[in-house]
Amino acid sequence: MRRARDVNSGRALVGRDLVVFSNDWDGDPLSKTHIMRILSRENRVLWVNSLGNRKPQPNAHDARRVLRKWRDFREGLRQVEPNLYVLAPLAVPAFGPRAQRVNAHAVRAQVRRAMAKLGFEDVISWSFLPSSAPVSGSLGESLVVYHCVDEFSAFSDTDARQISSLEERLLRRADLVISSSERLLERKRLSNPHAVLVRHGVDFAHFSRALDADTRVPADVAGLPRPVLGFFGLVADWVDLSVFEALARRFPEGSVVVLGKISPDVDVSRLHGLPNVHLLGRKPYSSLPGYCRAFDVGLLPFVQNELTLNANPLKVREYLAAGLPVVATDLPETRGLGNGCFLARSREEFLRQAEAALGQGGGVSAERSELLRRESWEARVEEIRTAVGERMISLRGAATPPTPRPAVTGATTRRG
């Protein structure tokens, strides 16, 4: 009996139509991107771009974002990969009760038109963002999934009360809640008992390329003095810039490399006067293994607050998969990742741990990389398939899954 249950649960996400509410598709691959790319091999996915978690501010950054969203809306439904379609809906950038009612009506209509065009039926809606709450559960879904990867009310640029209200609504509507950290699981389970833990995975095949002698080290880091202490990711207010500064002063003969977009509200002027700090900006995802090959140590200097304590930092796994030792802020989800991860609770301890990591042999190591092989996104998606299948069985009993359908033509095609 148990064996038959497992077989059925394993096929619950085969041949299905998924409506996914997430971040904008055109960006660096996030956990959501990895998961849905794998699921799109056997399911059709309608990816609905972000409805926003905050009001736009009167600055150049948000003005460009509004214009980009308008451009994407004008482009309409587009196919970006086999079985994966992107819709950029038009919504009011506000969270009050009136705006929520307007958005619920407008976005629901846009999503339903896209579903009809693609021939979607018996859909599963999959929400990564609380802002989808006015729409999730109103599309005739057979299952509503809330996949929680952050404590959204803890972001400094959001209206915490409004976001908490939206998330609570989504939690109570969801048939299944998937949390990416133990702390998130404990919190979300208070509102929905049908919650499970599936931690982040890693694009192991991609980042382990750092070990390949044929992987090119980018020219802007190839000749930097060693040791090279490197970071990649969004430089936002949860990144402790004082650690970069302290490391640059502790290793004046070495280099501190920071790759990534700098949020408009983050002041990095303290780093500009340091000759061995290199702010190189955002780099293509495809080039990251080459940068990791140039690093001696990977860095994750996060401040400790409600946002980071609930997070499961993806970058630590990516550094480790590349074979790098990592010095990271001591957070619940950075513990237990093996001897290659050196944890720090203060700026001074960060410096000591960087010295310890270098002392044990910096640079890429096949042995460190192999520890992450079983942490791949493919393995995580298998956990997700089981969780979804078990929940569907508990709701409706075992049923024969639908036959996979071919990709629908007729949408604008553009490779992403």
Stockholm file with secondary structure:
# STOCKHOLM 1.0

chainA/1-416         MRRARDVNSGRALVGRDLVVFSNDWDGDPLSKTHIMRILSRENRVLWVNSLGNRKPQPNAHDARRVLRKWRDFREGLRQVEPNLYVLAPLAVPAFGPRAQRVNAHAVRAQVRRAMAKLGFEDVISWSFLPSSAPVSGSLGESLVVYHCVDEFSAFSDTDARQISSLEERLLRRADLVISSSERLLERKRLSNPHAVLVRHGVDFAHFSRALDADTRVPADVAGLPRPVLGFFGLVADWVDLSVFEALARRFPEGSVVVLGKISPDVDVSRLHGLPNVHLLGRKPYSSLPGYCRAFDVGLLPFVQNELTLNANPLKVREYLAAGLPVVATDLPETRGLGNGCFLARSREEFLRQAEAALGQGGGVSAERSELLRRESWEARVEEIRTAVGERMISLRGAATPPTPRPAVTGATTRRG
#=GR chainA/1-416 SS CHHHHHHHHHTTTSSCEEEEECSCSSSSCCHHHHHHHHHTTTSEEEEECCCCSSCCCSSHHHHHHHHHHHHHHHHCSEEEETTEEEECCCCCSCCSHHHHHHHHHHHHHHHHHHHHHHTCCSCEEEESSGGGTTTTTCSCCSEEEEEECSCGGGCTTSCHHHHHHHHHHHHHHCSEEEESSHHHHHHHTTTCSCEEECCCCBCHHHHGGGGCTTSCCCHHHHTCCSSEEEEESCBCTTBCHHHHHHHHHHCTTSEEEEESCBCTTCCCHHHHTCTTEEEEECCCGGGHHHHHHHCSEEEECBCCSHHHHTCCCHHHHHHHHTTCCEEEECCGGGTTSCTTEEEESSHHHHHHHHHHHHHTTCSCCHHHHHTTGGGBHHHHHHHHHHHHHHHHHHHHCCCCCCCCCCCCCCSEECCC
#=GC SS_cons         CHHHHHHHHHTTTSSCEEEEECSCSSSSCCHHHHHHHHHTTTSEEEEECCCCSSCCCSSHHHHHHHHHHHHHHHHCSEEEETTEEEECCCCCSCCSHHHHHHHHHHHHHHHHHHHHHHTCCSCEEEESSGGGTTTTTCSCCSEEEEEECSCGGGCTTSCHHHHHHHHHHHHHHCSEEEESSHHHHHHHTTTCSCEEECCCCBCHHHHGGGGCTTSCCCHHHHTCCSSEEEEESCBCTTBCHHHHHHHHHHCTTSEEEEESCBCTTCCCHHHHTCTTEEEEECCCGGGHHHHHHHCSEEEECBCCSHHHHTCCCHHHHHHHHTTCCEEEECCGGGTTSCTTEEEESSHHHHHHHHHHHHHTTCSCCHHHHHTTGGGBHHHHHHHHHHHHHHHHHHHHCCCCCCCCCCCCCCSEECCC
//
